Amino acid sequence: MTLKNEPIHDPQELERQLVVRENAGDITGMTALFEPDAVIELNDGRQVRGKQAIHAFFTELQLTGLGPEGRRFKLGEQRPALISGDLALTSTRSIDGDITTEVARRQADGTWLWIIDRWSVTW
């Protein structure tokens, strides 16, 4: 399923769109929130690098959900994005208490995409 996804002009909107797209089963839309060479660090320390690997990871996630309970993404409590020039630090406290951090980069057309996504800063 692919939705009509609008470009993201506010880095704060990336997290909300990830949740919306995941819950809609829009794997292509989820992947579109990341730069081509982006990296996601998972809670277990594994890294998923590049759009192809990110797309494959989100495809698997659609089948399994998160954790043994197979839950879907839910929007947690977001902190305001910290923006410096063309970079933004975003973070969210998820419903299970984990805190995510991401680095977004402003693209040439003024939209924002994530380049780094760390699913949990707790260890």
GROMACS elastic network, one bead per residue, 0.5 to 0.9 nm:
[ bonds ]
;  ai    aj funct       b0    kb
    1    24     6  0.75713   500
    1    25     6  0.61451   500
    1    26     6  0.52991   500
    1    27     6  0.76356   500
    1    28     6  0.82499   500
    2     5     6  0.82532   500
    2    21     6  0.87041   500
    2    24     6  0.85190   500
    2    25     6  0.78960   500
    2    26     6  0.51150   500
    2    27     6  0.74819   500
    2    28     6  0.65309   500
    2    29     6  0.65967   500
    3    21     6  0.79202   500
    3    24     6  0.82389   500
    3    26     6  0.66208   500
    3    28     6  0.87875   500
    3    29     6  0.70697   500
    4    29     6  0.84319   500
    5     8     6  0.88020   500
    5    17     6  0.87666   500
    5    21     6  0.87472   500
    5    29     6  0.65912   500
    5    32     6  0.88962   500
    7    33     6  0.89094   500
    7   111     6  0.62485   500
    7   112     6  0.79496   500
    8    11     6  0.69484   500
    8    12     6  0.88894   500
    8    13     6  0.65787   500
    8    14     6  0.67615   500
    8    17     6  0.85944   500
    8    33     6  0.81992   500
    8   110     6  0.86452   500
    8   111     6  0.52700   500
    8   112     6  0.56253   500
    8   113     6  0.75942   500
    9    12     6  0.88306   500
    9    13     6  0.77717   500
    9   106     6  0.85490   500
    9   110     6  0.64990   500
    9   112     6  0.59361   500
   10    13     6  0.55202   500
   10    14     6  0.74938   500
   10    81     6  0.89726   500
   10   111     6  0.72978   500
   10   112     6  0.66252   500
   11    14     6  0.55590   500
   11    15     6  0.82250   500
   11    81     6  0.68164   500
   11    83     6  0.86314   500
   11    88     6  0.67332   500
   11    89     6  0.83770   500
   11    90     6  0.73048   500
   11   104     6  0.65415   500
   11   105     6  0.82469   500
   11   106     6  0.82464   500
   11   111     6  0.82342   500
   11   112     6  0.56746   500
   11   113     6  0.74735   500
   11   114     6  0.83673   500
   12    15     6  0.66955   500
   12    16     6  0.77998   500
   12    78     6  0.81250   500
   12    79     6  0.85680   500
   12    80     6  0.69439   500
   12    81     6  0.57391   500
   12    88     6  0.87852   500
   12    90     6  0.66880   500
   12    91     6  0.88422   500
   13    16     6  0.53696   500
   13    17     6  0.61901   500
   13    18     6  0.86698   500
   14    17     6  0.52074   500
   14    18     6  0.61611   500
   14    19     6  0.88106   500
   14    33     6  0.68207   500
   14    90     6  0.87604   500
   14   104     6  0.86473   500
   14   112     6  0.78547   500
   14   113     6  0.74919   500
   14   114     6  0.78122   500
   15    18     6  0.50556   500
   15    19     6  0.63983   500
   15    20     6  0.86932   500
   15    75     6  0.75856   500
   15    78     6  0.83755   500
   15    90     6  0.83380   500
   15    91     6  0.85365   500
   15    92     6  0.80246   500
   16    19     6  0.52531   500
   16    20     6  0.61911   500
   16    21     6  0.85737   500
   16    74     6  0.88532   500
   16    75     6  0.64963   500
   17    21     6  0.58791   500
   17    22     6  0.82966   500
   17    29     6  0.86089   500
   17    30     6  0.77400   500
   17    33     6  0.82349   500
   18    21     6  0.52636   500
   18    22     6  0.59672   500
   18    23     6  0.85148   500
   18    29     6  0.80014   500
   18    30     6  0.55650   500
   18    31     6  0.87802   500
   18    33     6  0.74236   500
   18    73     6  0.82773   500
   19    22     6  0.51642   500
   19    23     6  0.60987   500
   19    24     6  0.85520   500
   19    30     6  0.84716   500
   19    72     6  0.83576   500
   19    73     6  0.54262   500
   19    74     6  0.60511   500
   19    75     6  0.62809   500
   20    23     6  0.53229   500
   20    24     6  0.62571   500
   20    25     6  0.87714   500
   20    26     6  0.85759   500
   20    30     6  0.88835   500
   20    73     6  0.83280   500
   20    74     6  0.85277   500
   20    75     6  0.87180   500
   21    24     6  0.50038   500
   21    25     6  0.61794   500
   21    27     6  0.71501   500
   21    28     6  0.87038   500
   21    29     6  0.61452   500
   21    30     6  0.58312   500
   22    25     6  0.50676   500
   22    26     6  0.58318   500
   22    27     6  0.67294   500
   22    29     6  0.83284   500
   22    30     6  0.65636   500
   22    58     6  0.83104   500
   22    61     6  0.89570   500
   22    62     6  0.75361   500
   22    72     6  0.74230   500
   22    73     6  0.67018   500
   23    26     6  0.76337   500
   23    62     6  0.88475   500
   23    72     6  0.65516   500
   23    73     6  0.67574   500
   23    74     6  0.83809   500
   24    27     6  0.86195   500
   25    28     6  0.88616   500
   25    29     6  0.88479   500
   25    30     6  0.88361   500
   25    59     6  0.89135   500
   25    62     6  0.66769   500
   26    29     6  0.52077   500
   26    30     6  0.62717   500
   26    31     6  0.87401   500
   27    30     6  0.50221   500
   27    31     6  0.61711   500
   27    32     6  0.85504   500
   27    55     6  0.66933   500
   27    56     6  0.88968   500
   27    58     6  0.60540   500
   27    59     6  0.62631   500
   27    62     6  0.78580   500
   28    31     6  0.51294   500
   28    32     6  0.61309   500
   28    55     6  0.70204   500
   28    58     6  0.87908   500
   29    32     6  0.50180   500
   29    33     6  0.69305   500
   30    33     6  0.56839   500
   30    34     6  0.78928   500
   30    54     6  0.89792   500
   30    55     6  0.79386   500
   30    58     6  0.75834   500
   31    34     6  0.58200   500
   31    35     6  0.86296   500
   31    51     6  0.65525   500
   31    52     6  0.85615   500
   31    54     6  0.64245   500
   31    55     6  0.55550   500
   31    58     6  0.76093   500
   32    35     6  0.75855   500
   32    36     6  0.88988   500
   32    51     6  0.82439   500
   32    55     6  0.89861   500
   32   113     6  0.79961   500
   33   112     6  0.79533   500
   33   113     6  0.52230   500
   33   114     6  0.62024   500
   34    37     6  0.80406   500
   34    38     6  0.59507   500
   34    39     6  0.85233   500
   34    50     6  0.85821   500
   34    51     6  0.70841   500
   34    54     6  0.85025   500
   34   104     6  0.84510   500
   34   112     6  0.87852   500
   34   113     6  0.50579   500
   34   115     6  0.60036   500
   34   116     6  0.83477   500
   35    38     6  0.51253   500
   35    39     6  0.87772   500
   35    50     6  0.78100   500
   35    51     6  0.71555   500
   35   104     6  0.88573   500
   35   105     6  0.84667   500
   35   113     6  0.57825   500
   35   114     6  0.60349   500
   35   115     6  0.54733   500
   35   116     6  0.88846   500
   36    49     6  0.88651   500
   36    50     6  0.55303   500
   36    51     6  0.51085   500
   36    52     6  0.83200   500
   36   115     6  0.81803   500
   37    49     6  0.65361   500
   37    51     6  0.65547   500
   37   115     6  0.70220   500
   38    48     6  0.82998   500
   38    49     6  0.59123   500
   38    50     6  0.52429   500
   38    51     6  0.68455   500
   38    54     6  0.83102   500
   38   114     6  0.68510   500
   38   116     6  0.57058   500
   38   117     6  0.79499   500
   39    47     6  0.65579   500
   39    48     6  0.55283   500
   39    50     6  0.62703   500
   39    51     6  0.85626   500
   39    54     6  0.79730   500
   39   114     6  0.87332   500
   39   115     6  0.63404   500
   39   116     6  0.51274   500
   39   117     6  0.63308   500
   39   118     6  0.84075   500
   40    46     6  0.83031   500
   40    47     6  0.55645   500
   40    48     6  0.50497   500
   40    49     6  0.65226   500
   40    50     6  0.87948   500
   40    54     6  0.76657   500
   40   102     6  0.89023   500
   40   115     6  0.83649   500
   40   116     6  0.59789   500
   40   118     6  0.58160   500
   40   119     6  0.73390   500
   41    44     6  0.80282   500
   41    45     6  0.59983   500
   41    46     6  0.57856   500
   41    48     6  0.64075   500
   41    49     6  0.87261   500
   41   116     6  0.80312   500
   41   117     6  0.62327   500
   41   119     6  0.61647   500
   41   120     6  0.81713   500
   42    45     6  0.54163   500
   42    46     6  0.53851   500
   42    47     6  0.61584   500
   42    48     6  0.77125   500
   42   117     6  0.85093   500
   42   118     6  0.65267   500
   42   119     6  0.54501   500
   42   120     6  0.72816   500
   43    46     6  0.74221   500
   43   118     6  0.78810   500
   43   119     6  0.58752   500
   43   120     6  0.56527   500
   43   121     6  0.83892   500
   43   122     6  0.86033   500
   43   123     6  0.85669   500
   44    47     6  0.88851   500
   48    51     6  0.88306   500
   48    53     6  0.59756   500
   48    54     6  0.60097   500
   48    57     6  0.75297   500
   49    52     6  0.80058   500
   49    53     6  0.58917   500
   49    54     6  0.65798   500
   50    53     6  0.55192   500
   50    54     6  0.61012   500
   50    55     6  0.85946   500
   51    55     6  0.59067   500
   51    56     6  0.84854   500
   52    55     6  0.51628   500
   52    56     6  0.62826   500
   52    57     6  0.86508   500
   53    56     6  0.50315   500
   53    57     6  0.60799   500
   53    58     6  0.86274   500
   54    58     6  0.61659   500
   54    59     6  0.85035   500
   55    58     6  0.51830   500
   55    59     6  0.60984   500
   55    60     6  0.87069   500
   56    60     6  0.63258   500
   56    61     6  0.86044   500
   57    60     6  0.51952   500
   57    61     6  0.61486   500
   57    62     6  0.87412   500
   58    62     6  0.61720   500
   58    63     6  0.87889   500
   59    62     6  0.52557   500
   59    63     6  0.68256   500
   60    63     6  0.52272   500
   60    64     6  0.63307   500
   60    65     6  0.81361   500
   61    64     6  0.51198   500
   61    65     6  0.50457   500
   61    66     6  0.69064   500
   61    70     6  0.88404   500
   61    72     6  0.88357   500
   62    65     6  0.57420   500
   62    66     6  0.89402   500
   62    72     6  0.83747   500
   63    70     6  0.86806   500
   64    67     6  0.81014   500
   64    68     6  0.84506   500
   64    69     6  0.89316   500
   64    70     6  0.56404   500
   64    71     6  0.83397   500
   65    68     6  0.81400   500
   65    69     6  0.76177   500
   65    71     6  0.50651   500
   65    72     6  0.55272   500
   65    73     6  0.82297   500
   66    69     6  0.68882   500
   66    71     6  0.50366   500
   66    72     6  0.62855   500
   66    73     6  0.77711   500
   67    70     6  0.54039   500
   67    71     6  0.68320   500
   68    71     6  0.80992   500
   71    74     6  0.87859   500
   73    94     6  0.88655   500
   74    94     6  0.74649   500
   74    95     6  0.71199   500
   75    78     6  0.81490   500
   75    92     6  0.82055   500
   75    93     6  0.87058   500
   75    94     6  0.68224   500
   75    95     6  0.75406   500
   76    92     6  0.60439   500
   76    93     6  0.54266   500
   76    95     6  0.54364   500
   76    96     6  0.87950   500
   76    97     6  0.87869   500
   77    91     6  0.86132   500
   77    92     6  0.54550   500
   77    93     6  0.51566   500
   77    94     6  0.66188   500
   77    95     6  0.80056   500
   78    81     6  0.84069   500
   78    90     6  0.78410   500
   78    91     6  0.59612   500
   78    93     6  0.64083   500
   78    94     6  0.85613   500
   79    82     6  0.86608   500
   79    90     6  0.69366   500
   79    91     6  0.57006   500
   79    92     6  0.60588   500
   79    93     6  0.81746   500
   80    89     6  0.88002   500
   80    90     6  0.70450   500
   80    91     6  0.78098   500
   81    88     6  0.61718   500
   81    89     6  0.55970   500
   81    91     6  0.72873   500
   82    87     6  0.83572   500
   82    88     6  0.53969   500
   82    89     6  0.50710   500
   82    90     6  0.66586   500
   83    86     6  0.73693   500
   83    87     6  0.58254   500
   83    89     6  0.64702   500
   83    90     6  0.87571   500
   84    87     6  0.54217   500
   84    88     6  0.62405   500
   84    89     6  0.86443   500
   85    88     6  0.79421   500
   85   106     6  0.83328   500
   86   104     6  0.82067   500
   86   105     6  0.55272   500
   86   107     6  0.78278   500
   86   112     6  0.87893   500
   87   103     6  0.68109   500
   87   104     6  0.57201   500
   87   106     6  0.63415   500
   87   112     6  0.89231   500
   88   102     6  0.80663   500
   88   103     6  0.55951   500
   88   104     6  0.50405   500
   88   105     6  0.63544   500
   88   106     6  0.80657   500
   88   112     6  0.88450   500
   88   114     6  0.89197   500
   89   101     6  0.69969   500
   89   102     6  0.57211   500
   89   104     6  0.64453   500
   90   100     6  0.81136   500
   90   101     6  0.56793   500
   90   102     6  0.51091   500
   90   103     6  0.63089   500
   90   104     6  0.74434   500
   91    99     6  0.68089   500
   91   100     6  0.52447   500
   91   102     6  0.61984   500
   91   103     6  0.88871   500
   92    98     6  0.82207   500
   92    99     6  0.55576   500
   92   100     6  0.52789   500
   92   101     6  0.68287   500
   93    96     6  0.79765   500
   93    97     6  0.57882   500
   93    98     6  0.56766   500
   93   100     6  0.64455   500
   94    97     6  0.52443   500
   94    98     6  0.53666   500
   94    99     6  0.60801   500
   94   100     6  0.74528   500
   95    98     6  0.74730   500
   96    99     6  0.89216   500
   98   119     6  0.78706   500
   98   120     6  0.55975   500
   98   121     6  0.72691   500
   98   122     6  0.66438   500
   99   118     6  0.88133   500
   99   119     6  0.71495   500
   99   120     6  0.51758   500
   99   121     6  0.57446   500
   99   122     6  0.69160   500
  100   117     6  0.75046   500
  100   118     6  0.57375   500
  100   121     6  0.61036   500
  100   122     6  0.87682   500
  101   116     6  0.82316   500
  101   117     6  0.60910   500
  101   118     6  0.52862   500
  101   119     6  0.66682   500
  101   120     6  0.71356   500
  101   121     6  0.70197   500
  102   114     6  0.67192   500
  102   115     6  0.76204   500
  102   116     6  0.53755   500
  102   118     6  0.60157   500
  102   119     6  0.82132   500
  103   113     6  0.85214   500
  103   114     6  0.57176   500
  103   115     6  0.58381   500
  103   116     6  0.50340   500
  103   117     6  0.65508   500
  103   118     6  0.88693   500
  104   112     6  0.62037   500
  104   113     6  0.52519   500
  104   115     6  0.55835   500
  104   116     6  0.70330   500
  104   117     6  0.86760   500
  105   111     6  0.83898   500
  105   112     6  0.55683   500
  105   113     6  0.56149   500
  105   114     6  0.61934   500
  105   115     6  0.66371   500
  106   109     6  0.79820   500
  106   110     6  0.58172   500
  106   111     6  0.56533   500
  106   113     6  0.66984   500
  106   114     6  0.89060   500
  107   110     6  0.52959   500
  107   111     6  0.52999   500
  107   112     6  0.57723   500
  107   113     6  0.71913   500
  108   111     6  0.74188   500
  109   112     6  0.88084   500
  114   117     6  0.69294   500
  117   120     6  0.89850   500
  118   121     6  0.68039   500
  120   123     6  0.77940   500
